[in-house]
Amino acid sequence: MKLGLGLYRHMLNDEYYAFAVQAGCTHVIVHLVDYFRQGQANPSNNQPTGGKDHPWGLAGDPNRLWTAAELIALRKQIEAAGLKLEGIENFDPAHWYDILLDGPMRAQHMQNVFATLRAVGEAGIPTFGYNFSIAGVAGRTSGPFARGGAESVGMDGPVDTPIPNGVVWNMIVDPNASPGTLPAITHDELWRRLQRFLEEALPVAEKAGVRLAAHPDDPPTPTMRRQPRLVYQQAMYQRLIDISPSPSNMLEFCLGTLAEMTEGDIYQTVDRYSSQHRIAYVHFRNIAGKAPHYHETFIDDGEVDMLRILYLLSKNGFDGVVIPDHAPQMTCSAPWHAGMAHTLGFLRAGLMAIQRGFKPQPLPRGT
Ligand SMILES: [Mn+2]
């Protein structure tokens, strides 16, 4: 397994690359969507938070796709810093929202996806994470929920406010949209849209040498803001895998999100999917509680025994990249860096121990 760090768009510079190398990372996963653009109450030195039903900010330019040239330049910059660019996380909602909505621009948006995947492949970047969701990561609150009063995010009940027109995946794709809200659709309809997307995109991804990696629904509630979710229980990832045996049909395996789900055993689930060799990369995050009542914790302080998870991944031959997902904001002048350094130190120690044959026993109950 390889240790990596996820970097937001405004962190794609030598200072953050040096931080990653210093913490023991060999790989990075980058976000090219700027979640923080004109987003009030969405501080950029944290994971994108937004409000409970307030979007992160403006999506990108619908007419400007990421080009192979700029992706190659980015890869070279990252390699010059001593790291490997393992993947890009998330499509810009401006480029693909009508695939999610099955709207009039769908055909154009599929062309956008194809062009993006080809550019990513041409740039020699092996993985592309995505989240097939209309509501996106929404409905959460922030507070001093983690150990010692560290600020983290959580959820305190379902969020049912409808999504205004012009907002998709918790970002504003059309600031001038007509008044009104997105129509509610069924779970079956959203699965149909995902299946159609994968059937069209996977051959292109495969040819480009890119693995599409699906994030589960965060937070994992059956609906969010009256829109259906796809993977809100651990077993539901299997349905996504079973859509296609393509080697490009992979998972962006988010442990925090999976552990928040109300059904299933996280250790059995890690065993199940890692033994199918469908995990592209792993988000490490610990939590306490179950959706819709949970909060994010420090990596060593939640309900999941992360050493046991590392052991299971290793046992099943997972050789990909693991990154911290989110970490609580630590009380100091660099809250994001401190939270990440703490998580990376934990993961690095865990990886070293397992490499040396350490086999964690299940923790006794109540530990
Ligand atoms: Mn995640």
Boltz pocket constraint, residues with backbone or C-beta under 6 A from the ligand:
constraints:
  - pocket:
      binder: B
      contacts: [[A, 215], [A, 218], [A, 254], [A, 255], [A, 257], [A, 283], [A, 325]]
      max_distance: 6.0
